[in-house]
Amino acid sequence: MALSESEKMPKYRDKTGCAASSEQELKERYLALEKQFLSKYATLSDSTRGRETPTEPCPLRTEFQRDRDRIIHSKAFRRLKHKTQVFISPEGDHYRTRLTHTLEVTQIARTVSTGLCLNPDLTEAIALGHDVGHTPFGHAGEEVFSRLLGVPFRHNEQSRRVVERLENDGKGLNLTWEVRDGIENHKLSLKPATLEARVVSYCDRIAYINHDIDDAVMAGVITEEMIPSDLVAVLGNSKSARVNTLVLDMVNFSYDKPVVGLSREVQYAMDKLYDFMNEKVYAYHAQKGEEAKAKKLLETLFDYYMGHFEEVPDPYQAMSAECGRARSVCDYLASMTDRYAVSTYERLFIPNDWRS
């Protein structure tokens, strides 16, 4: 006897053993579980403020899961694998890039969000997109573009600009309001609208302080023994110990509260560790010759494309009527990976016979 269409549908079973006969039913069960198990302070997936351009809902994924997928499949996300975290063109394969940093932030943030019974899908989407606006050569690029434009060029604001205006050939990714707000406001000094975004703010700093220590030790800039003993006593004597301390403290301090933060002792220790890194690593590295070379390279490319604007590709060229030629050139240069910026410089300014 032939099976009916409903009998042909795959049967999904949730943790209770109940079967769902369609993708839509599976999604509805997931949304119901959010209401049942997430904190009263969490952002529910079906409570989103929505997208700038309304679209037909996905029959299987929630809106925040859909945003996560759009970011992962974007060109801007893929380019992060060849953008500097701290060390420009390091010798060795084990130093962090913007992509590996982003993945570490995402993993830590999802763990904290789950521990706080917040929405892990919203947290993950914000974390994956928080650095897509970073320039080549790390913060050196931000400094150059701020000087050239005469206004601050901030990577968090550029990240929102990427997902709203620049990605997808100028159409943007059409993400939900909550994800875009979290991406723009992921710095600890800012105030995002959701606790999920606040989790990303803290986990961004937890990730980069600790993996930058790792990279700085590998580069011979510092040793673990140089970290002040009072900070080691509070946070731990290794990267994994420090991250574990910070994650557990954040969950214990913030659980079932309308805020996300750390206990006073641990917050003080993390702030002092950040000060230590500023003095011993970030300021030290900024004085190194490689960063000065990177800045000069970007300045030279900016001057070239301002004089040869017809060589700037769309969507950057097309948007100049709206934002001005200088901003369009900076948008284009900011999108470049480190290696593409270097190869473009070589193509434009280095004779063919002299290239390595």
C-alpha positions in Angstrom: 0.0 0.0 0.0 1.4 3.4 -1.0 2.4 5.8 1.8 0.6 9.2 2.2 2.7 12.4 1.9 2.5 12.9 5.7 3.8 9.4 6.2 6.7 10.0 3.9 7.9 13.1 5.9 10.9 12.4 8.2 10.0 12.1 11.9 12.0 14.3 14.2 12.1 13.5 17.9 12.9 15.9 20.7 14.5 14.9 24.0 11.2 13.7 25.4 10.8 11.3 22.5 7.9 13.3 21.0 7.8 13.2 17.2 7.5 16.2 14.9 6.4 15.5 11.4 7.7 18.6 9.7 10.4 21.3 9.8 7.9 23.8 11.0 6.8 21.7 13.9 10.4 21.2 14.9 11.0 24.9 14.8 7.9 25.5 16.9 9.1 23.0 19.5 12.4 24.8 19.6 10.8 28.2 20.2 8.6 26.6 22.9 11.7 25.2 24.6 13.2 28.7 24.6 10.2 30.0 26.5 10.4 27.1 28.9 14.1 27.1 29.7 15.6 30.5 28.9 16.0 33.2 31.6 13.3 35.9 31.9 16.1 38.3 30.9 16.9 36.4 27.7 16.0 37.6 24.2 13.6 35.1 22.7 14.0 34.3 19.1 10.3 35.1 18.2 10.5 38.5 20.0 13.0 40.0 17.6 12.4 43.5 16.3 12.9 42.1 12.9 14.8 43.1 9.7 15.0 46.3 7.7 13.6 44.3 4.8 10.9 41.8 5.9 11.5 38.3 4.5 9.7 35.0 4.6 10.6 33.1 7.7 12.7 30.0 7.4 10.7 26.9 8.1 13.4 25.3 10.2 15.8 28.0 11.6 15.0 30.7 14.0 15.8 34.3 13.0 19.0 34.4 15.0 20.1 31.0 13.6 19.5 32.4 10.2 21.7 35.5 10.9 24.5 33.3 12.2 24.4 31.3 8.9 24.4 34.5 6.8 27.4 35.9 8.6 29.4 32.6 8.3 28.7 32.4 4.5 29.7 36.1 3.9 32.8 37.2 2.2 33.7 39.6 5.0 33.8 36.7 7.5 36.0 34.6 5.2 38.5 37.5 4.9 39.1 37.5 8.6 41.4 34.5 8.2 44.0 36.8 6.6 43.7 39.8 8.8 46.0 40.7 11.6 45.1 40.2 15.3 48.1 41.8 16.9 51.3 40.5 15.2 51.7 41.6 11.6 53.0 38.9 9.3 54.4 36.7 12.1 56.8 33.9 11.4 54.8 30.7 12.2 51.4 29.3 11.8 50.2 29.4 15.4 49.6 33.1 15.9 46.0 34.3 16.0 44.3 36.0 13.1 41.0 37.9 13.3 39.2 34.7 12.3 40.7 32.5 15.1 40.1 35.4 17.5 36.4 35.5 16.4 36.0 31.7 16.9 37.5 31.9 20.4 35.2 34.7 21.3 32.2 32.8 19.9 33.0 29.7 21.8 33.6 31.5 25.2 30.5 33.6 24.7 28.2 30.7 23.8 29.4 28.9 27.0 28.7 31.9 29.2 25.3 32.5 27.5 24.3 28.9 28.0 25.4 29.1 31.6 23.2 32.2 32.1 20.2 30.7 30.3 20.4 33.5 27.7 19.8 32.9 24.0 22.9 31.1 22.7 22.0 31.6 19.0 21.8 35.4 19.3 25.0 35.4 21.3 26.7 33.3 18.6 25.5 35.5 15.7 26.8 38.7 17.4 30.1 37.1 18.2 30.7 35.8 14.7 30.0 39.2 13.2 31.6 41.5 15.8 34.9 42.0 13.9 33.9 41.8 10.2 34.7 45.5 9.9 38.3 45.3 11.0 40.9 46.8 8.7 44.0 45.0 7.5 47.0 45.2 9.9 44.8 45.4 13.0 44.3 48.7 14.8 47.0 50.3 12.7 44.5 50.5 9.9 41.9 52.2 12.2 44.5 54.9 13.1 45.3 55.6 9.4 41.7 55.9 8.3 40.8 58.1 11.2 43.6 60.5 10.3 42.7 60.4 6.6 39.0 60.9 7.1 39.3 63.5 9.9 36.8 61.5 12.0 37.2 58.4 14.1 37.1 55.2 12.1 35.9 52.6 14.6 35.9 48.9 13.7 32.7 48.2 15.6 30.8 50.8 13.6 32.5 49.6 10.4 31.3 46.0 11.3 27.7 47.2 11.3 28.3 49.1 8.1 29.6 46.0 6.5 26.6 43.8 7.4 24.1 46.6 6.6 25.5 48.2 3.5 28.7 46.7 2.0 28.4 43.0 2.1 26.5 41.1 -0.6 27.4 43.5 -3.4 26.1 46.5 -1.5 22.8 45.0 -0.5 23.9 44.0 3.0 23.0 40.8 4.9 19.6 42.1 6.2 20.3 40.9 9.7 17.9 41.3 12.7 18.0 44.5 14.7 19.3 42.7 17.8 22.3 41.2 16.0 23.2 44.5 14.3 22.9 46.4 17.6 25.2 43.8 19.3 27.8 44.0 16.6 28.0 47.8 16.8 28.0 47.9 20.6 30.3 45.0 21.4 32.9 47.2 23.1 32.8 47.2 26.9 32.5 51.0 27.0 29.2 50.8 25.1 25.7 49.8 26.1 24.0 47.2 23.8 20.3 46.5 24.1 20.5 42.8 25.0 22.3 40.8 27.7 23.5 38.5 24.9 25.5 41.3 23.4 26.9 42.2 26.8 28.2 38.7 27.1 30.0 39.1 23.8 31.5 42.4 25.0 33.1 40.7 28.0 34.1 37.5 26.2 35.8 39.6 23.5 38.1 41.0 26.1 38.6 37.7 27.9 39.6 36.1 24.6 41.9 38.7 23.3 43.8 39.4 26.5 44.5 35.7 27.0 45.3 34.7 23.5 47.4 37.8 23.1 49.4 36.7 26.1 49.9 33.4 24.4 51.1 35.0 21.2 53.3 37.5 23.0 55.0 34.7 24.9 55.5 32.8 21.6 57.0 35.9 20.0 59.4 36.4 22.9 57.9 39.7 23.9 57.0 38.6 27.4 57.1 35.5 29.6 54.3 34.1 31.8 56.6 34.8 34.8 56.3 38.6 34.0 52.6 38.6 34.8 52.2 40.2 38.3 51.8 37.5 41.0 48.7 39.1 42.6 46.9 38.7 39.3 48.1 35.1 38.9 46.7 34.4 42.4 43.3 35.6 41.4 43.0 34.5 37.8 45.3 31.5 37.5 48.8 30.7 36.0 47.8 29.6 32.5 45.5 30.7 29.6 43.0 27.9 30.3 43.0 28.6 34.0 42.4 32.3 33.5 39.6 31.8 31.0 38.0 29.2 33.3 38.2 31.6 36.2 36.6 34.5 34.2 33.9 32.4 32.7 32.8 30.8 36.0 32.9 34.1 37.8 30.8 35.8 35.2 28.2 33.1 35.3 28.1 33.0 39.1 28.0 36.8 39.4 25.4 37.4 36.7 23.1 34.4 37.0 19.4 35.4 37.1 20.2 39.1 37.1 19.4 41.8 34.5 23.1 42.6 34.2 26.2 40.8 33.0 29.5 41.4 34.8 32.3 40.1 37.0 32.8 40.1 40.8 34.7 43.1 42.1 37.9 41.1 42.8 38.0 39.4 39.4 37.0 42.5 37.5 39.9 44.4 39.1 42.3 41.6 38.2 41.2 41.5 34.6 41.5 45.3 34.3 45.0 45.2 35.7 45.9 42.4 33.3 44.7 44.5 30.5 46.9 47.4 31.7 49.8 45.0 31.8 49.2 44.0 28.2 48.9 47.6 27.1 52.2 48.5 28.6 54.2 45.3 27.7 52.7 44.2 24.5 50.3 46.6 22.7 52.4 49.7 23.2 55.6 47.8 22.6 54.2 46.4 19.3 52.9 49.8 18.1 56.5 51.1 18.3 57.9 48.2 16.1 58.8 49.0 12.5 56.3 46.6 11.0 53.3 48.7 12.1 54.9 51.9 10.7 55.4 50.1 7.4 51.7 48.9 7.3 50.5 52.5 8.0 52.6 53.9 5.2 51.4 51.2 2.8 47.7 52.0 3.5 48.4 55.8 3.2 50.0 55.2 -0.2 47.1 53.1 -1.4 44.6 55.7 -0.2 46.4 58.4 -2.2 46.5 56.2 -5.3 42.9 55.4 -5.3 41.8 58.9 -4.6 43.6 59.9 -7.8 42.4 56.8 -9.7 38.9 56.4 -8.3 37.7 54.7 -11.4 39.8 51.6 -10.3 37.8 51.3 -7.1 35.3 48.4 -7.6 31.6 48.4 -6.8 29.8 48.6 -4.5 32.4 51.0 -3.0 32.6 53.3 -6.1 28.8 53.3 -6.5 28.3 54.5 -2.9 30.5 57.5 -3.2 27.6 59.8 -4.2 26.1 59.1 -0.8 29.2 59.0 1.5 31.9 60.7 -0.5 35.0 59.5 -2.4 37.3 59.4 0.6 34.9 57.2 2.6 34.4 54.9 -0.3 38.2 54.4 -0.7 38.5 53.7 3.0 35.7 51.2 2.8 37.5 49.4 0.0 40.9 49.4 1.7 39.3 48.3 5.0 37.8 45.3 3.3 41.2 44.1 2.2 43.2 41.3 3.9 46.7 42.0 4.9 48.1 39.9 2.0 45.8 41.5 -0.6 46.8 45.0 0.5 50.5 44.0 0.2 50.0 42.4 -3.2 48.0 45.4 -4.4 50.8 47.7 -3.3 53.4 45.5 -5.1 51.3 45.5 -8.3 50.9 49.2 -8.3 54.4 50.4 -7.1 57.0 47.6 -7.4 58.5 46.8 -10.9 57.6 43.2 -12.0 61.3 42.1 -12.1 61.8 43.2 -8.4 59.0 41.2 -6.9 59.9 38.2 -4.9 
